Amino acid sequence: MSRIVIFGGTGYTGGNIAREAVSRGHQVVAYSRNAPAEPTSGVEYRVGSLADAEVVASAAEGADAVVVAVQAHDVDGAPLVQRIGAVVDAAVAAGARLGVVGGAGSLHVSEDGPRLVDTPEFMDEWKPEALAHADVLESLRADAGKADWFYVSPAALYGSFAPGETTGEYRTGGDVLVTAEDGTSEISGTDYALAFVDELEQRNHVNQRFTVAH
């Protein structure tokens, strides 16, 4: 059993990861700015912000893994890329692995193709979040191995607006969007969480970004 601390543990993705981890017998502590309306049995909830370096350092103590599952363009007044350094430092000090819930926008549509966020079809209102997530990924890659991290990009169609179905299966890729034969790219919240917790347990992508899709 591992002790897993999740920042954003009451949100859509963080909540799914918390439920999946608890179902496997892990000890889960979820941090958020507000107490959950519908808590998950077995999850310990604490109020605290990722923007508070003291909270982050305290939360990481004794943790086997620290998970960041928050929106990237605004974390209490600053983009996540300006907050992630304190999380990296806390994880390194605690000897914990760092797992980051990323975005799909920084994935390439093909080996030689543009990033998804740079295609004409990508909606303008999604770009600030997508680009903020891309900045976090670049920050981790520039870290030169200081932290033990991984970053998981979902499929193109992902989120609470499209929860999808639980299949218990997923496919993985690297920096290129994973698509079905008909060109679609989607993953349910529950199967994304399945892949995320599998990575926490199996360590298949050390200091790497990977993506998951049905």
Steps between C-alpha positions, in 0.01 A plus 500: 500500500625846408416839645379717213439874540280660234475874446166558331368177646138617495498592130395284209835337428641515851182351639513209257865437585420509871218248460714267290793517743282440807335203330846341473575548867718809479489771765374816330510858628317751281570873520265763363397855576158383620365187666330260255123495464507122448806350671630159399514245778857427603646829374637746756408854399695811596451863405810665356631665184776395266597867500613474862854360503476416870184296440669320211811417703295377794273293277794327331657386827458126528341469156602240244343702220378857452240551227419836342149503351414869474426737215820641361423856391408636844600361838396770744623784281793344315540230235592152616844526341584763764384267778642170381855574620389495864322170439810352340713613794253353752482169315879475476541582870246232592634240256156491339409445138326789324207427269346781295161498330577670170316619193453364150582824320876447503469163327592485132229388261756284315871427518585797277183697560419804711391499859127458549480851650651644180244346264220716353235283663621564854257737668639838607339481844694182575840641407594677827461178698667286235800730468533528878512121525764493224712742702488265799615209287793701365593603853511138613706398199749778572536372855794277395389209713475685831160348573348158434199609294250397237241699305184347352322663206145383435345437161361796303145447629525496875334670794192516719301616196574164333543244781489203263466137599711290734659225293784396730735534204714767337776548245811706558720717282781749533485851357257416218122500545356148521199459271254230405463370144232760430733782608332572832698531822327458834539357850259481790586656834501162670730336247735800511517450877564129447801582281624763743495270803651219294794733434531581869527129572698377200742786417497445124561866408771650718562869430276476193174622360261239367144511371203268538193435287246228434 
